[in-house]
Amino acid sequence: MGPEEADAKVKLATTRYCDLVEQVEAAKQDLLNAYAAAAREGLGPEELADGSPFTADEIRRELRARGAQPR
């Protein structure tokens, strides 16, 4: 592998990584918005945390930030 091929591989890997970071952030925002909608329907942070990648305290903070009052 020469320097040009190595550079191309680095650029490709960087692009793939940046794309994935954007996808993960979008998925995180979708999940947090879904929690807010669920909280508005009466579910609490403890219920939402079951099986979640976030703790009840983290969810509670995010609910407040989205204007959904945790119960």
mmCIF file as gemmi writes it, N, C-alpha and C atoms, coordinates in Angstrom:
data_model
loop_
_atom_site.group_PDB
_atom_site.id
_atom_site.type_symbol
_atom_site.label_atom_id
_atom_site.label_alt_id
_atom_site.label_comp_id
_atom_site.label_asym_id
_atom_site.label_entity_id
_atom_site.label_seq_id
_atom_site.pdbx_PDB_ins_code
_atom_site.Cartn_x
_atom_site.Cartn_y
_atom_site.Cartn_z
_atom_site.occupancy
_atom_site.B_iso_or_equiv
_atom_site.pdbx_formal_charge
_atom_site.auth_seq_id
_atom_site.auth_asym_id
_atom_site.pdbx_PDB_model_num
ATOM 1 N N . MET Axp A 1 ? 0.86 -1.163 0 1 0 ? 1 A 1
ATOM 2 C CA . MET Axp A 1 ? 0 0 0 1 0 ? 1 A 1
ATOM 3 C C . MET Axp A 1 ? 0.911 1.233 0 1 0 ? 1 A 1
ATOM 4 N N . GLY Axp A 2 ? 0.623 2.131 -0.903 1 0 ? 2 A 1
ATOM 5 C CA . GLY Axp A 2 ? 1.397 3.368 -0.973 1 0 ? 2 A 1
ATOM 6 C C . GLY Axp A 2 ? 0.715 4.476 -0.184 1 0 ? 2 A 1
ATOM 7 N N . PRO Axp A 3 ? 1.373 5.632 -0.1 1 0 ? 3 A 1
ATOM 8 C CA . PRO Axp A 3 ? 0.83 6.748 0.665 1 0 ? 3 A 1
ATOM 9 C C . PRO Axp A 3 ? -0.545 7.223 0.163 1 0 ? 3 A 1
ATOM 10 N N . GLU Axp A 4 ? -0.749 7.21 -1.146 1 0 ? 4 A 1
ATOM 11 C CA . GLU Axp A 4 ? -2.031 7.663 -1.684 1 0 ? 4 A 1
ATOM 12 C C . GLU Axp A 4 ? -3.165 6.721 -1.284 1 0 ? 4 A 1
ATOM 13 N N . GLU Axp A 5 ? -2.9 5.431 -1.365 1 0 ? 5 A 1
ATOM 14 C CA . GLU Axp A 5 ? -3.918 4.453 -0.964 1 0 ? 5 A 1
ATOM 15 C C . GLU Axp A 5 ? -4.202 4.554 0.536 1 0 ? 5 A 1
ATOM 16 N N . ALA Axp A 6 ? -3.148 4.739 1.323 1 0 ? 6 A 1
ATOM 17 C CA . ALA Axp A 6 ? -3.315 4.882 2.77 1 0 ? 6 A 1
ATOM 18 C C . ALA Axp A 6 ? -4.144 6.122 3.084 1 0 ? 6 A 1
ATOM 19 N N . ASP Axp A 7 ? -3.871 7.219 2.393 1 0 ? 7 A 1
ATOM 20 C CA . ASP Axp A 7 ? -4.625 8.452 2.603 1 0 ? 7 A 1
ATOM 21 C C . ASP Axp A 7 ? -6.091 8.257 2.234 1 0 ? 7 A 1
ATOM 22 N N . ALA Axp A 8 ? -6.35 7.57 1.152 1 0 ? 8 A 1
ATOM 23 C CA . ALA Axp A 8 ? -7.719 7.309 0.714 1 0 ? 8 A 1
ATOM 24 C C . ALA Axp A 8 ? -8.467 6.464 1.752 1 0 ? 8 A 1
ATOM 25 N N . LYS Axp A 9 ? -7.776 5.475 2.334 1 0 ? 9 A 1
ATOM 26 C CA . LYS Axp A 9 ? -8.401 4.638 3.364 1 0 ? 9 A 1
ATOM 27 C C . LYS Axp A 9 ? -8.732 5.454 4.609 1 0 ? 9 A 1
ATOM 28 N N . VAL Axp A 10 ? -7.829 6.346 4.982 1 0 ? 10 A 1
ATOM 29 C CA . VAL Axp A 10 ? -8.07 7.204 6.146 1 0 ? 10 A 1
ATOM 30 C C . VAL Axp A 10 ? -9.272 8.109 5.884 1 0 ? 10 A 1
ATOM 31 N N . LYS Axp A 11 ? -9.336 8.706 4.712 1 0 ? 11 A 1
ATOM 32 C CA . LYS Axp A 11 ? -10.452 9.587 4.382 1 0 ? 11 A 1
ATOM 33 C C . LYS Axp A 11 ? -11.775 8.829 4.375 1 0 ? 11 A 1
ATOM 34 N N . LEU Axp A 12 ? -11.787 7.637 3.811 1 0 ? 12 A 1
ATOM 35 C CA . LEU Axp A 12 ? -12.994 6.822 3.784 1 0 ? 12 A 1
ATOM 36 C C . LEU Axp A 12 ? -13.433 6.456 5.202 1 0 ? 12 A 1
ATOM 37 N N . ALA Axp A 13 ? -12.487 6.014 6.014 1 0 ? 13 A 1
ATOM 38 C CA . ALA Axp A 13 ? -12.814 5.635 7.392 1 0 ? 13 A 1
ATOM 39 C C . ALA Axp A 13 ? -13.311 6.844 8.181 1 0 ? 13 A 1
ATOM 40 N N . THR Axp A 14 ? -12.716 7.994 7.959 1 0 ? 14 A 1
ATOM 41 C CA . THR Axp A 14 ? -13.146 9.219 8.641 1 0 ? 14 A 1
ATOM 42 C C . THR Axp A 14 ? -14.569 9.581 8.243 1 0 ? 14 A 1
ATOM 43 N N . THR Axp A 15 ? -14.874 9.491 6.966 1 0 ? 15 A 1
ATOM 44 C CA . THR Axp A 15 ? -16.22 9.789 6.481 1 0 ? 15 A 1
ATOM 45 C C . THR Axp A 15 ? -17.228 8.82 7.074 1 0 ? 15 A 1
ATOM 46 N N . ARG Axp A 16 ? -16.907 7.548 7.078 1 0 ? 16 A 1
ATOM 47 C CA . ARG Axp A 16 ? -17.814 6.545 7.64 1 0 ? 16 A 1
ATOM 48 C C . ARG Axp A 16 ? -18.05 6.803 9.123 1 0 ? 16 A 1
ATOM 49 N N . TYR Axp A 17 ? -16.987 7.137 9.841 1 0 ? 17 A 1
ATOM 50 C CA . TYR Axp A 17 ? -17.094 7.412 11.273 1 0 ? 17 A 1
ATOM 51 C C . TYR Axp A 17 ? -17.985 8.63 11.522 1 0 ? 17 A 1
ATOM 52 N N . CYS Axp A 18 ? -17.749 9.71 10.793 1 0 ? 18 A 1
ATOM 53 C CA . CYS Axp A 18 ? -18.546 10.928 10.969 1 0 ? 18 A 1
ATOM 54 C C . CYS Axp A 18 ? -20.019 10.677 10.648 1 0 ? 18 A 1
ATOM 55 N N . ASP Axp A 19 ? -20.28 9.903 9.601 1 0 ? 19 A 1
ATOM 56 C CA . ASP Axp A 19 ? -21.657 9.547 9.252 1 0 ? 19 A 1
ATOM 57 C C . ASP Axp A 19 ? -22.317 8.769 10.391 1 0 ? 19 A 1
ATOM 58 N N . LEU Axp A 20 ? -21.588 7.843 10.966 1 0 ? 20 A 1
ATOM 59 C CA . LEU Axp A 20 ? -22.124 7.029 12.048 1 0 ? 20 A 1
ATOM 60 C C . LEU Axp A 20 ? -22.405 7.881 13.293 1 0 ? 20 A 1
ATOM 61 N N . VAL Axp A 21 ? -21.514 8.805 13.601 1 0 ? 21 A 1
ATOM 62 C CA . VAL Axp A 21 ? -21.727 9.698 14.745 1 0 ? 21 A 1
ATOM 63 C C . VAL Axp A 21 ? -23.017 10.493 14.553 1 0 ? 21 A 1
ATOM 64 N N . GLU Axp A 22 ? -23.252 10.993 13.346 1 0 ? 22 A 1
ATOM 65 C CA . GLU Axp A 22 ? -24.481 11.727 13.049 1 0 ? 22 A 1
ATOM 66 C C . GLU Axp A 22 ? -25.71 10.832 13.211 1 0 ? 22 A 1
ATOM 67 N N . GLN Axp A 23 ? -25.623 9.607 12.756 1 0 ? 23 A 1
ATOM 68 C CA . GLN Axp A 23 ? -26.744 8.674 12.87 1 0 ? 23 A 1
ATOM 69 C C . GLN Axp A 23 ? -27.05 8.359 14.33 1 0 ? 23 A 1
ATOM 70 N N . VAL Axp A 24 ? -26.008 8.162 15.12 1 0 ? 24 A 1
ATOM 71 C CA . VAL Axp A 24 ? -26.194 7.852 16.537 1 0 ? 24 A 1
ATOM 72 C C . VAL Axp A 24 ? -26.844 9.042 17.243 1 0 ? 24 A 1
ATOM 73 N N . GLU Axp A 25 ? -26.395 10.25 16.957 1 0 ? 25 A 1
ATOM 74 C CA . GLU Axp A 25 ? -26.976 11.43 17.589 1 0 ? 25 A 1
ATOM 75 C C . GLU Axp A 25 ? -28.444 11.596 17.188 1 0 ? 25 A 1
ATOM 76 N N . ALA Axp A 26 ? -28.753 11.362 15.928 1 0 ? 26 A 1
ATOM 77 C CA . ALA Axp A 26 ? -30.15 11.457 15.473 1 0 ? 26 A 1
ATOM 78 C C . ALA Axp A 26 ? -31.013 10.413 16.172 1 0 ? 26 A 1
ATOM 79 N N . ALA Axp A 27 ? -30.51 9.197 16.317 1 0 ? 27 A 1
ATOM 80 C CA . ALA Axp A 27 ? -31.253 8.135 17.001 1 0 ? 27 A 1
ATOM 81 C C . ALA Axp A 27 ? -31.452 8.483 18.474 1 0 ? 27 A 1
ATOM 82 N N . LYS Axp A 28 ? -30.438 9.058 19.093 1 0 ? 28 A 1
ATOM 83 C CA . LYS Axp A 28 ? -30.54 9.462 20.499 1 0 ? 28 A 1
ATOM 84 C C . LYS Axp A 28 ? -31.635 10.516 20.663 1 0 ? 28 A 1
ATOM 85 N N . GLN Axp A 29 ? -31.639 11.513 19.783 1 0 ? 29 A 1
ATOM 86 C CA . GLN Axp A 29 ? -32.659 12.564 19.865 1 0 ? 29 A 1
ATOM 87 C C . GLN Axp A 29 ? -34.06 11.985 19.639 1 0 ? 29 A 1
ATOM 88 N N . ASP Axp A 30 ? -34.179 11.068 18.688 1 0 ? 30 A 1
ATOM 89 C CA . ASP Axp A 30 ? -35.472 10.408 18.452 1 0 ? 30 A 1
ATOM 90 C C . ASP Axp A 30 ? -35.944 9.673 19.702 1 0 ? 30 A 1
ATOM 91 N N . LEU Axp A 31 ? -35.042 8.959 20.352 1 0 ? 31 A 1
ATOM 92 C CA . LEU Axp A 31 ? -35.39 8.22 21.562 1 0 ? 31 A 1
ATOM 93 C C . LEU Axp A 31 ? -35.805 9.164 22.68 1 0 ? 31 A 1
ATOM 94 N N . LEU Axp A 32 ? -35.046 10.238 22.883 1 0 ? 32 A 1
ATOM 95 C CA . LEU Axp A 32 ? -35.373 11.18 23.946 1 0 ? 32 A 1
ATOM 96 C C . LEU Axp A 32 ? -36.696 11.89 23.674 1 0 ? 32 A 1
ATOM 97 N N . ASN Axp A 33 ? -36.969 12.191 22.414 1 0 ? 33 A 1
ATOM 98 C CA . ASN Axp A 33 ? -38.266 12.788 22.072 1 0 ? 33 A 1
ATOM 99 C C . ASN Axp A 33 ? -39.403 11.791 22.292 1 0 ? 33 A 1
ATOM 100 N N . ALA Axp A 34 ? -39.154 10.519 22.023 1 0 ? 34 A 1
ATOM 101 C CA . ALA Axp A 34 ? -40.16 9.482 22.286 1 0 ? 34 A 1
ATOM 102 C C . ALA Axp A 34 ? -40.416 9.366 23.786 1 0 ? 34 A 1
ATOM 103 N N . TYR Axp A 35 ? -39.369 9.48 24.597 1 0 ? 35 A 1
ATOM 104 C CA . TYR Axp A 35 ? -39.55 9.467 26.049 1 0 ? 35 A 1
ATOM 105 C C . TYR Axp A 35 ? -40.435 10.637 26.47 1 0 ? 35 A 1
ATOM 106 N N . ALA Axp A 36 ? -40.188 11.813 25.901 1 0 ? 36 A 1
ATOM 107 C CA . ALA Axp A 36 ? -40.978 12.996 26.259 1 0 ? 36 A 1
ATOM 108 C C . ALA Axp A 36 ? -42.447 12.774 25.9 1 0 ? 36 A 1
ATOM 109 N N . ALA Axp A 37 ? -42.698 12.217 24.738 1 0 ? 37 A 1
ATOM 110 C CA . ALA Axp A 37 ? -44.08 11.939 24.33 1 0 ? 37 A 1
ATOM 111 C C . ALA Axp A 37 ? -44.719 10.922 25.273 1 0 ? 37 A 1
ATOM 112 N N . ALA Axp A 38 ? -43.969 9.91 25.652 1 0 ? 38 A 1
ATOM 113 C CA . ALA Axp A 38 ? -44.489 8.889 26.569 1 0 ? 38 A 1
ATOM 114 C C . ALA Axp A 38 ? -44.76 9.486 27.951 1 0 ? 38 A 1
ATOM 115 N N . ALA Axp A 39 ? -43.888 10.382 28.388 1 0 ? 39 A 1
ATOM 116 C CA . ALA Axp A 39 ? -44.083 11.02 29.693 1 0 ? 39 A 1
ATOM 117 C C . ALA Axp A 39 ? -45.351 11.874 29.685 1 0 ? 39 A 1
ATOM 118 N N . ARG Axp A 40 ? -45.616 12.524 28.563 1 0 ? 40 A 1
ATOM 119 C CA . ARG Axp A 40 ? -46.839 13.33 28.452 1 0 ? 40 A 1
ATOM 120 C C . ARG Axp A 40 ? -48.094 12.449 28.503 1 0 ? 40 A 1
ATOM 121 N N . GLU Axp A 41 ? -47.917 11.176 28.205 1 0 ? 41 A 1
ATOM 122 C CA . GLU Axp A 41 ? -49.027 10.216 28.279 1 0 ? 41 A 1
ATOM 123 C C . GLU Axp A 41 ? -49.088 9.509 29.631 1 0 ? 41 A 1
ATOM 124 N N . GLY Axp A 42 ? -48.188 9.907 30.537 1 0 ? 42 A 1
ATOM 125 C CA . GLY Axp A 42 ? -48.278 9.384 31.9 1 0 ? 42 A 1
ATOM 126 C C . GLY Axp A 42 ? -47.191 8.426 32.346 1 0 ? 42 A 1
ATOM 127 N N . LEU Axp A 43 ? -46.29 8.044 31.473 1 0 ? 43 A 1
ATOM 128 C CA . LEU Axp A 43 ? -45.214 7.139 31.898 1 0 ? 43 A 1
ATOM 129 C C . LEU Axp A 43 ? -44.138 7.923 32.65 1 0 ? 43 A 1
ATOM 130 N N . GLY Axp A 44 ? -43.603 7.309 33.683 1 0 ? 44 A 1
ATOM 131 C CA . GLY Axp A 44 ? -42.573 7.951 34.486 1 0 ? 44 A 1
ATOM 132 C C . GLY Axp A 44 ? -41.171 7.532 34.067 1 0 ? 44 A 1
ATOM 133 N N . PRO Axp A 45 ? -40.164 8.273 34.523 1 0 ? 45 A 1
ATOM 134 C CA . PRO Axp A 45 ? -38.773 7.978 34.18 1 0 ? 45 A 1
ATOM 135 C C . PRO Axp A 45 ? -38.335 6.56 34.552 1 0 ? 45 A 1
ATOM 136 N N . GLU Axp A 46 ? -38.834 6.053 35.675 1 0 ? 46 A 1
ATOM 137 C CA . GLU Axp A 46 ? -38.448 4.703 36.084 1 0 ? 46 A 1
ATOM 138 C C . GLU Axp A 46 ? -38.973 3.671 35.086 1 0 ? 46 A 1
ATOM 139 N N . GLU Axp A 47 ? -40.203 3.865 34.63 1 0 ? 47 A 1
ATOM 140 C CA . GLU Axp A 47 ? -40.782 2.945 33.645 1 0 ? 47 A 1
ATOM 141 C C . GLU Axp A 47 ? -40.023 3.042 32.317 1 0 ? 47 A 1
ATOM 142 N N . LEU Axp A 48 ? -39.691 4.268 31.929 1 0 ? 48 A 1
ATOM 143 C CA . LEU Axp A 48 ? -38.996 4.475 30.666 1 0 ? 48 A 1
ATOM 144 C C . LEU Axp A 48 ? -37.562 3.939 30.698 1 0 ? 48 A 1
ATOM 145 N N . ALA Axp A 49 ? -36.968 3.924 31.875 1 0 ? 49 A 1
ATOM 146 C CA . ALA Axp A 49 ? -35.585 3.466 32.005 1 0 ? 49 A 1
ATOM 147 C C . ALA Axp A 49 ? -35.445 1.956 31.883 1 0 ? 49 A 1
ATOM 148 N N . ASP Axp A 50 ? -36.549 1.227 32.06 1 0 ? 50 A 1
ATOM 149 C CA . ASP Axp A 50 ? -36.496 -0.231 31.972 1 0 ? 50 A 1
ATOM 150 C C . ASP Axp A 50 ? -36.121 -0.646 30.553 1 0 ? 50 A 1
ATOM 151 N N . GLY Axp A 51 ? -34.968 -1.23 30.403 1 0 ? 51 A 1
ATOM 152 C CA . GLY Axp A 51 ? -34.482 -1.652 29.093 1 0 ? 51 A 1
ATOM 153 C C . GLY Axp A 51 ? -33.863 -0.53 28.283 1 0 ? 51 A 1
ATOM 154 N N . SER Axp A 52 ? -33.693 0.621 28.898 1 0 ? 52 A 1
ATOM 155 C CA . SER Axp A 52 ? -33.158 1.801 28.212 1 0 ? 52 A 1
ATOM 156 C C . SER Axp A 52 ? -31.643 1.908 28.391 1 0 ? 52 A 1
ATOM 157 N N . PRO Axp A 53 ? -30.974 2.581 27.469 1 0 ? 53 A 1
ATOM 158 C CA . PRO Axp A 53 ? -29.549 2.844 27.669 1 0 ? 53 A 1
ATOM 159 C C . PRO Axp A 53 ? -29.313 4.002 28.642 1 0 ? 53 A 1
ATOM 160 N N . PHE Axp A 54 ? -30.401 4.633 29.115 1 0 ? 54 A 1
ATOM 161 C CA . PHE Axp A 54 ? -30.294 5.768 30.026 1 0 ? 54 A 1
ATOM 162 C C . PHE Axp A 54 ? -30.888 5.414 31.383 1 0 ? 54 A 1
ATOM 163 N N . THR Axp A 55 ? -30.36 6.049 32.421 1 0 ? 55 A 1
ATOM 164 C CA . THR Axp A 55 ? -30.907 5.858 33.764 1 0 ? 55 A 1
ATOM 165 C C . THR Axp A 55 ? -32.156 6.719 33.915 1 0 ? 55 A 1
ATOM 166 N N . ALA Axp A 56 ? -32.926 6.449 34.957 1 0 ? 56 A 1
ATOM 167 C CA . ALA Axp A 56 ? -34.121 7.238 35.23 1 0 ? 56 A 1
ATOM 168 C C . ALA Axp A 56 ? -33.76 8.702 35.465 1 0 ? 56 A 1
ATOM 169 N N . ASP Axp A 57 ? -32.651 8.965 36.157 1 0 ? 57 A 1
ATOM 170 C CA . ASP Axp A 57 ? -32.223 10.348 36.397 1 0 ? 57 A 1
ATOM 171 C C . ASP Axp A 57 ? -31.865 11.062 35.095 1 0 ? 57 A 1
ATOM 172 N N . GLU Axp A 58 ? -31.188 10.365 34.197 1 0 ? 58 A 1
ATOM 173 C CA . GLU Axp A 58 ? -30.852 10.97 32.902 1 0 ? 58 A 1
ATOM 174 C C . GLU Axp A 58 ? -32.12 11.273 32.107 1 0 ? 58 A 1
ATOM 175 N N . ILE Axp A 59 ? -33.057 10.35 32.138 1 0 ? 59 A 1
ATOM 176 C CA . ILE Axp A 59 ? -34.317 10.542 31.422 1 0 ? 59 A 1
ATOM 177 C C . ILE Axp A 59 ? -35.085 11.709 32.035 1 0 ? 59 A 1
ATOM 178 N N . ARG Axp A 60 ? -35.123 11.77 33.349 1 0 ? 60 A 1
ATOM 179 C CA . ARG Axp A 60 ? -35.818 12.857 34.042 1 0 ? 60 A 1
ATOM 180 C C . ARG Axp A 60 ? -35.26 14.216 33.61 1 0 ? 60 A 1
ATOM 181 N N . ARG Axp A 61 ? -33.945 14.326 33.54 1 0 ? 61 A 1
ATOM 182 C CA . ARG Axp A 61 ? -33.29 15.573 33.105 1 0 ? 61 A 1
ATOM 183 C C . ARG Axp A 61 ? -33.698 15.939 31.685 1 0 ? 61 A 1
ATOM 184 N N . GLU Axp A 62 ? -33.689 14.929 30.813 1 0 ? 62 A 1
ATOM 185 C CA . GLU Axp A 62 ? -34.039 15.169 29.41 1 0 ? 62 A 1
ATOM 186 C C . GLU Axp A 62 ? -35.518 15.516 29.257 1 0 ? 62 A 1
ATOM 187 N N . LEU Axp A 63 ? -36.37 14.92 30.067 1 0 ? 63 A 1
ATOM 188 C CA . LEU Axp A 63 ? -37.793 15.251 30.016 1 0 ? 63 A 1
ATOM 189 C C . LEU Axp A 63 ? -38.007 16.717 30.37 1 0 ? 63 A 1
ATOM 190 N N . ARG Axp A 64 ? -37.343 17.16 31.422 1 0 ? 64 A 1
ATOM 191 C CA . ARG Axp A 64 ? -37.465 18.571 31.819 1 0 ? 64 A 1
ATOM 192 C C . ARG Axp A 64 ? -36.967 19.493 30.711 1 0 ? 64 A 1
ATOM 193 N N . ALA Axp A 65 ? -35.87 19.125 30.089 1 0 ? 65 A 1
ATOM 194 C CA . ALA Axp A 65 ? -35.308 19.941 29.006 1 0 ? 65 A 1
ATOM 195 C C . ALA Axp A 65 ? -36.27 20.039 27.822 1 0 ? 65 A 1
ATOM 196 N N . ARG Axp A 66 ? -37.125 19.043 27.676 1 0 ? 66 A 1
ATOM 197 C CA . ARG Axp A 66 ? -38.092 19.004 26.561 1 0 ? 66 A 1
ATOM 198 C C . ARG Axp A 66 ? -39.478 19.482 26.991 1 0 ? 66 A 1
ATOM 199 N N . GLY Axp A 67 ? -39.579 20.013 28.202 1 0 ? 67 A 1
ATOM 200 C CA . GLY Axp A 67 ? -40.831 20.559 28.675 1 0 ? 67 A 1
ATOM 201 C C . GLY Axp A 67 ? -41.857 19.528 29.108 1 0 ? 67 A 1
ATOM 202 N N . ALA Axp A 68 ? -41.427 18.295 29.296 1 0 ? 68 A 1
ATOM 203 C CA . ALA Axp A 68 ? -42.331 17.234 29.754 1 0 ? 68 A 1
ATOM 204 C C . ALA Axp A 68 ? -42.047 17.025 31.238 1 0 ? 68 A 1
ATOM 205 N N . GLN Axp A 69 ? -43.042 17.258 32.058 1 0 ? 69 A 1
ATOM 206 C CA . GLN Axp A 69 ? -42.858 17.117 33.495 1 0 ? 69 A 1
ATOM 207 C C . GLN Axp A 69 ? -42.84 15.644 33.9 1 0 ? 69 A 1
ATOM 208 N N . PRO Axp A 70 ? -41.707 15.174 34.416 1 0 ? 70 A 1
ATOM 209 C CA . PRO Axp A 70 ? -41.68 13.79 34.895 1 0 ? 70 A 1
ATOM 210 C C . PRO Axp A 70 ? -42.538 13.659 36.146 1 0 ? 70 A 1
ATOM 211 N N . ARG Axp A 71 ? -43.166 12.525 36.258 1 0 ? 71 A 1
ATOM 212 C CA . ARG Axp A 71 ? -43.984 12.312 37.475 1 0 ? 71 A 1
ATOM 213 C C . ARG Axp A 71 ? -43.163 11.639 38.531 1 0 ? 71 A 1
